[in-house]
Amino acid sequence: MNAFKKWQTLYIPRRLIVLGLCALAILINYADRSNIAVAIVYMAKEFGWSSTTQGLVLSSFFVGYLTTQVLGGALADKFGGKWVLGVAAVGWTTFTLLTPSAAKLGLNYLLSCRILLGIAEGACFPSVHSLIASWAPLEERSRAVAIITSSNHFGSIIAFPVSTWLGSGPWGWESIFWVFGTVGVIWSLIWQIYGGSDPSTYPGISKEELDLILKDNHKESRSYYSSLPTDEEEVMNRSSEDVINVADGDDDDDVISEEIDESFTAIKNSNPSHIPWRLIFSRREVWAIIIAYVCHSGGFFMLLNWLPTYYLDHFGVDIKYLGYFTVLPYIAQGVSGFFVGILADYVINRLKVRVIIIRRIAQIIGSCGIAIFLLLATHVAKTPLQGIILITIGNGLNSFTLAGLTVSQLDIAPRYSGLIFGLGNSLGMIPVIVGLTLTGWVLDSTGKNWNIIWNTASALYFTGAFAFSILAGEKVVIE
């Protein structure tokens, strides 16, 4: 009985509830977009699709996905992430459930359905990053971003084997979309009850937890606004070293605790009525994020969408075992991603290594690691086992980008983190759309020459690592 009473009084940090649901949202989001990579193998056999047609189907999602990245981030930053994420989830769940019917009606209907699915899913990551900026204390930020974002790999981990099992079962490939769509319905109902945008108004949150979440926002805001130029032209004429006054750390914690509610209101109300687009595009730190996202997305989604077909075409893997082969790289990426954020926070907070050093090293390890091992898999591997081992190691290293590029917008522009993430991710969809479409055409034109495909993906990864290491920053430059 005493144990039961103790359990009843156990306080569950509210940020864990909200951010945990965000992680589940990303997992479901990725599962709903990844399942097509396995389903299309069954669909191509039924409908007689060429590689070029398969490329069109795979790329159509990203046409829609591109359109709501910036909009989703801007809406989440301005109005809060709860409703933006909730509406997006209802949308992508609906179009997941409709996919089998659209495919049977015809290719154009399927392409339209995939575009609409992409439109709905596009708001997920920007709104989640906006929620992280609101809910994660500064000392937990790398960890929060890495753990939450790495849940996308667990979406793929679940999607590949489950899709293979469902597609080979008595209910056919259609059941893949019905099952994953049902999971989205359940999550949406839970989110409406337990989701929240604003820690200060979340039911049952303790004062201690609220102080922890908002303390760093208070310090950063006070130091920043005391030195902020009054004219945007003046801001743009300053160097990045002069834009922000770093807090001296002498503030008394008790004073912060007493002022926390008023300061949070002031911070929220200080959002400008317009988005400073000129300032955003004038910063090299923003361009570091944009270029890195463009290169990373081009390589990542090419691998995610074409890997099952690669193992089918190049190594002749039995379709029944396809999902199990392709899931291993994402298990490695998800597991290593979980620890990358913890390691980054430890090195930054305990060993006092500069944030920018960690961001650059992590990005170089992540991008160059996958590029090198993808090249080895392409030119050295002779068997499916050799190929999957090399790609699995590369994907495990690729998770280091979670402590580099993926968290960088929170370092330089916490107020516009959702918007900048959306901007980078949205422009990153351009090489994805072009790459996925051209991959099918190249395969049809060259007799399945996969070397061209993976050499291109590796080149993108190397380019992104180089650009980020030169241009990235660590100070808040946009508020």
N, C-alpha and C positions, 0 to 999 in steps of 0.2 A: 504493500500500500504506500509506504514511504517513497519507494522508487517511482511509483506511478505519480504521486504528487510532485516529486522532483521533476519528472518528465513534463508534467503539465506547466510548471513554472519555468521551464527551460526557454531561454530567449534565443530565437533564431535571428541572426542579423538580417535586417530587411534587404540590405544590398545583395546578400547571397540569394535571396528569393528572386529578386528582380533580375539580377545578372545571370542567375542560373536558368531562368526562363528564356533570357536572351540567347544563351548558349544552345538551349533546345530549339529555339526558333531557327538559328543558323544551321543546326544539324538537319532539321526537317527541310529547310530551304535547299540545302545541298543535295539531300536525298532525292527531292522532287525534281531537281535538274539533272542529277547524275544517272538516274534510273534509265533514261533514254539511251545512254551509251551501251547498255546491255540489251534493252528492249528493241533497239533498232536492228540488232542482228536477227531477231525473230521476225520483225516487221519487214525487213528487206527481203527475206525469203518468201513471206506471204504475198507481198505486193510487187516483187520483182524489181526492186530499186537497184540502180547502179551506185558506185561509190560517189559520183557527182551528186546524185539525188540525196544520198545519205548526208553528204556535206551540207546541202541546203537545209535539210531538216535540223541538223545539229546547230548550224549557225543562226537559224531563224530566231531561236530563243534570245540570242544576244542583241538582235536588232531591237527588240522590245526592252531588254535589260538596260541598254544604253540610255534610254530616254528618261528614266526616272531616278537615276543616280543623284544628279545635282538637285533635282526637285525634292526628292525624298529627304536628302540631307538638310536642305534649307528649311523645309517644313518641320522636320524634327527639331532642329536647332531653335526655331522660332516658337513653335507651339507645343513641343514635347514629343518624345518618341513613342509614348504608349499608343496613341491612336493611330499614328502613321504606321507603326509596326503591325498593329492589330488589323487595320484595313488591308494592308498589303498581304497579310497571312490569309485572310478570307479570300482574297483575289487569287493568290497562287494555288490555294487548295481547290478552289472551284475549277480552275483550268486544268489542274492535274487530273481531276475526276472526269473531265470532259474529253481528255486526250484520245481514248480509244474510239469514242463515237466520231470525233473529228477525223481520225485516220481512216475510218471505214467510209466516211462521206467522200473523201478525196484528198489529194495532196494539198491543194490550196486551202482546204479547211484545216488540215493539220498544221500547215505553216502559220495560218492566222492564229490558231490556238496556242502554238508555241511562242509567237510574238507577244500575245496577251499574257501568257505565263511569265515571260521575261519582264514585261512592264510591271507586273505585280511584285515579282521577286526583287526588282531593282531597288526598291525602297528599303529592303531588309538591312543590309550592311550599314548604310549611312545612318539609319535610325538607331541601330544598335550602338554604333560608335558615339552618337549623340547621347544615348543613355549611359554609356560607360563614362563619358565626360562628366555627367551629372552625378553618378553614383559611386564611382571608384575614387578613393582617396589617392593622393599623389604617390604615396609610398607603395601602393598596391597596383599602380596603373599598368606597368609592364606585364605583371602577372595576370591581371584581369583581361587585358587585350589578348595575350597569348593563349590563355585557357579558353576564353570565349570563342576567339577566332579559330582555334584549332579544332573546335567541334565540327567545323565544316568537313574536315577529313573523316570524322566519325560518321558523318552523313554518307560519305562515299563508301566507308567501310561497311555500313549497313546496306546501302543500296545495291552494291555489286553482287554479293552472294544471295541476298534475299530476292533480288530481281531474277537472278539465274534460276533459283529454286522455283519461284512463281512461274516464270516463263516456260520452264520445262514441265510444269505440273499440269493437272487436268483442266485448270481454269484458263490456261493460255497467257500470252503476254498482256492481255487486257487487265488481268488481275494485278499486275504490277502497279498500275496507276490507281486502281480502286483502293488497294491496301494503303499505299502511301498517302492518298488523299484523305482517307478516314483518320489517319494519325494527325493530319493538319487540322481537321475539324475539332478533335479533342483538345489539341494545344490552344486553339483560338478561344475555346470556352474557358480554359484555365487562366489564360492571359487577361481576359476581361475582368476576372475576379482579383488576381494578384499582381497584375502589371501596374507600373506607376512611373511617371515622368519626373516628379518633383520630390526629392527626399523630405523636404520640410513639411509636406502635406500628406505623407504616406501614413496610413493608419498603423498605430502601434509601434512606431519607431522610437527608440530610446534617445534621450538627450545626448548620451555619451556617443552613440553611433552617429547622430546628426552632426555633433561637433567634429568628429573624426573626418567625416565626408566633406564638410564645408570649410574646415579650418584652412586648408591650403588655398581654396578659392578666395577666401577672405584676404589672406596675405598677398597673393599674387595680384588681386584686384587693386588693393590699396597702394601697393608699390608701383603698380603700372599706371594707374590713373593720376597719381601725383605728378608724373613726369610726361604724360601723354601730350603730344603736340595738338593744338586746337584745330589745325588745318590739315587736310589730307595731303595737300601738296608738300607741306613741311615734312610729313611722315615719309613720303616717297623720296624726298631729297636726302634723308638721313641714311647712314649705313646701318646694317643689321645690328652692329654693336651698340648703336646709340638709340635704337628704337625703344628699348625697355630698360628700366631700372631694376636690377635684381634685388629682391628683398634681403635686408641685412640679417634677418633671423632673430632680432632682439625683442620682438613682440612678446608680451606676457600672455601665456596660455589662458589664464583666468579672464583677462580682458577679452580675448578672442571668444571665449565661451559665452560671456555675457552679451557680446555684440553680434553673435552669430546670426540670429534671426533677421536683425535689421540689415546686416551686411549682405545676406543672401538676397533679400528683396532688392537692395540697391544694385547688386551685380546683375540680377535678372532684368531689372528695368533699364540698365545701361546699354542693352543691346541697341545698336543703331537701327533706325527705321528702314535703312536701305543696306544692301550688301556692298561692301567696298571692293568692287570688282577690280578697279585699277590697282589698288594696293595689293590685292591677292595675286594678280598676275605679274606684279612688278618684283615679287620676292623670289630669289633663287631657291630658297628653301621649299617653296611651293612647287617650283619646277622640278626639283629633285624628286618629290613625291609623284608628280605627274609622269615624268619620264620612266621612273622605276615601275610604276603601275602598268604603264603601257607595255613595257618589256616583259614584266613578270606575268601579266595576264595572257599575253600572246603565247608564251611557253606553257604556262600552267594548264590553260583550258584546251590547248592542242593535245596535251598528254592525257588529260582527264577524259576527253570525249573520244579519242581515237585509240587509246591503249587496248581496249577489248578487241577491236577490229584488227589491230596490229598483231596481237597474239593468235588470232584466228587465221589471218592471211600469211604471216611471216613464219610462224612456228607450227601452224597446223594444230593448235590446241583444240581438243574436243569441246564443243559448245556447252556441254553439261558442266564442264569444269572451268569455264571461262571466268565466271565471277570470282572464283576462289583464287585464281592466278592474279587477277587484276586488283584484288583487295589488299594484298600484302604491302605495296608501297604506301597506301594511305593509312594502314595500321601504324607503320613506322613513323609517318608524318604526324599523325594524331598523338601518339604516345610521346615522341620527342618534343612536339610542340607544347605539351602540357608542362614539361620541365624547363623549357627554354625561358619562359616568362619568370619562373621562380628564380632561375639562375641569374637572369638579367637584373631583377630587383635586388638580389643579394649582392651582386658585384657593385651596383650603383649605390645602394644604401649602406652596406656594411664596409665594403672595400674602398668606397668613395672614388670610384673611377668615373670620369666625366661621362655624362649621358651620350654625347655625340660620338665618343670613342666606341661605346657599346653598340650604338645604332649602326655605325659604319662596319665594324667587325662582323656583327651579326648578319648584315645584309650581304657582305662579301662571301661569308661562309655559306649562307643559304642559296644565293644565286649561282655562284661559281661551283658549289658542290653538286647541285643537280645537273648543271651543264656538263661538267666533267664526266660524271657517271652515266649520263644519257649518251654521251659520245662513246664511252666504253661499251655500253650495251649495244649501240648501233654497229660499231666496227669490230668488236672483239667477241661478243657473245655468239655461241654457236647452237645453244640449246635453250628451250624455254626457261629452265631452271637458272642458267647463267644470266639470262636477260633479266629475270625478275629479281635476282639477288642484287644486281648492279643498280637497277632502277629503284629498288627498295632502299638501298643505302643513300642514293641521291635524294630521294624524297624525304628521308629522315633528316638529312642535312638542310634541305630546303625549308624546314620548319623554323630555322633560325631567323628567317625574314620576319617572323612574328615579333621579334625583339628589335627589328630594324625598321623597314618601311611601314609595316602595318600599324605601328604605334606612333610614328613620327608626327602625324598631324595633331596629336594630342600634346606634343611637346611645343610645337610652334604656334598653334592657333586653337586652344581648347574651346573657345567660344564658337568657332566655325569648324570644329572637327568633323561633324557630319557632312557639311557642305564640301570641304576639301577632300574628304574621303570619296564622296560621291563624284566630285570632279575628276579625280585621278582614276577611279574605277570606271567611270563612264567613258573617258577617252581611251582607257585600256581596252574597251570592248571593240574599238575599231580594228586593231590587228587580229582580234579573236574572230570577228565576223569574216574578215578577208581570209584569214588563215584557215579556218574550218571549211569555208567554201572552196578555196583553192586546193586544199589537201585532197578532197575528193576528186577534183579535176586532174591534179598531178598524178594521183594513183591510177586513174583510168588511162591517162596519156602515157605513162612511163612503165606500165606493166607492174604496178605495185612496188615502185622503188621507194622504200621507206627511209633510206639514207637521207634523201633530200629533205624530208619532213623533219626528222630529228636533228639534223645539222642546223636547220633554220631555227628551231626552238632553242637550241643551245646558244646560238649567236645572240638571240634576244636576251637570254639570261645574262650573258657576259656583258652586254651593252648596258643593261639596267644596273648591274652592280657597279660598273665604272662611273656612270652618271651620278648615282646616289652617293658614292664615296667622295665625290668632288663637291657636290652642291648642297648636301644635307646640312641642316642646322639643328641647334638644341634650345635656343632661347625663344620665348614668346615674342613673335614679331607682328602678330595681327590680333587685336582685341576689339 
